[in-house]
Amino acid sequence: MKVEVVFAKPEEQVLYDVYVDEGVTAEQVINQSGILERYPEIDLASNKIGVFGHAVPLARVMEPGDRIEIYR
């Protein structure tokens, strides 16, 4: 299934399409996306995340078509 991961800075916005198996968590998708390597300032211990504008925990199980937003 496809899930999107997005992150925005004032000067840049990125969107990753990530293909994963059903039953994965938001944290697993973020880790698999490679976004943490590209943006080392993202700290999942302090940055909140959401799905379509609603805050969710890292343990949330993803559904096809979900978009994970990493907030600054």
C-alpha positions in Angstrom: 0.0 0.0 0.0 1.1 3.6 -0.6 1.5 6.1 2.3 2.9 9.6 1.9 5.3 11.3 4.3 5.5 15.1 4.2 7.8 17.7 5.9 7.9 21.4 5.3 10.4 24.1 6.2 9.9 27.7 5.4 12.0 27.4 2.3 11.3 23.8 1.3 8.6 21.2 1.3 9.1 17.5 0.6 6.8 14.6 -0.1 7.8 11.0 -0.1 5.7 8.2 -1.5 6.4 5.1 0.6 5.2 1.6 -0.3 4.7 -0.6 2.8 2.9 -3.7 3.9 -0.4 -3.4 5.8 -0.2 -3.2 9.5 2.8 -0.9 9.7 3.0 2.0 12.1 3.6 5.7 11.4 7.0 5.4 13.0 7.9 2.5 10.8 6.9 4.4 7.6 8.9 7.5 8.6 11.9 5.3 9.3 11.5 3.5 6.0 11.0 6.7 4.0 14.6 7.9 4.5 13.4 11.4 5.6 15.3 11.2 8.9 18.6 10.8 7.1 17.9 13.8 4.8 16.6 16.0 7.6 18.6 15.2 10.8 16.9 18.0 12.6 13.7 15.9 12.8 13.5 14.3 16.2 10.6 11.9 16.6 10.9 12.3 20.4 10.0 16.0 20.1 8.5 16.6 16.7 4.7 15.8 16.6 3.2 14.0 13.7 -0.3 13.9 12.2 -2.4 12.3 9.5 -4.4 14.7 7.4 -4.1 17.5 10.0 -5.0 15.4 13.1 -2.3 14.6 15.6 -1.6 10.9 16.0 0.9 8.8 18.0 3.9 7.2 16.3 2.3 3.8 17.0 -0.8 4.5 14.8 -1.4 1.8 12.3 -1.5 3.3 8.8 -4.1 2.8 6.2 -3.8 2.9 2.4 -3.5 6.5 1.1 -2.7 8.1 4.5 -0.4 11.1 4.6 1.9 11.5 7.6 2.8 15.1 8.3 5.9 15.8 10.5 5.4 19.1 12.3 8.2 21.5 13.3 
